Amino acid sequence: MAIEVKICGLSNPESVEAALAGGADLLGFVFYPKSPRYVTPDQAARLARYAGERALRVGLFVDPSDDLLSSIVAAAPLDMLQLHGKETPARVAEIRERFGHPVMKALPVAGPDDLAAAADYLPVADRLLFDAKPPKGMKDALPGGNALAFDWTLLAGRDWPRPWMLAGGLTPENLAEAVKTSGARRVDVSSGVESKPGIKDPERIKALLRVAKTL
């Protein structure tokens, strides 16, 4: 059974088409202005409509206000909201109820203690995503998409009663090892299929998805 793949940080039709042609299951659009992958609501709306229902369309937010969520949900046809900031379980539950979309909560991981936070989000999130925590003092660190990996053995043998995804530093070259080591059956990839930050490489997208189909 092939693993489920989300290609995140898409910003143009060429990268969306490469993801769809390769069989990506989820497409991610970043609504965080500090990210090089940021798209405006109008851009995301065009890309999401172009994708249609060929894949789930996910909006990535970092500690969003209700006003921001309202404006983007109204503009772009999204299927899921991804929260990549410091949202509390109560805030996740509030967003899920208020906006009527499934919610995926990203959790930063550097060591085993960071995984304990997952328990607090299980009652309120539809999915969990484990991403690498940027080291303290890292210049220009983003909540995600820093091309950093964490110790995949931390996830080995673990399971949660919600679907969960592995993120952080995944590339066509290391995807098979990451999946084998962590046991992940769902992955989220952004920087690993770029030619430079924010610029997706259609050939790397297709290469990663070819690997995913073999796992």
Beta strands, then each sheet from edge to edge (+ up, - down):
strand 1: 4-7
strand 2: 26-30
strand 3: 56-61
strand 4: 80-83
strand 5: 103-109
strand 6: 127-132
strand 7: 164-167
strand 8: 186-189
strand 9: 194-196
strand 10: 199-200
sheet 1: 1+ 2+ 3+ 4+ 5+ 6+ 7+ 8+ 1+
sheet 2: 9+ 10-
end
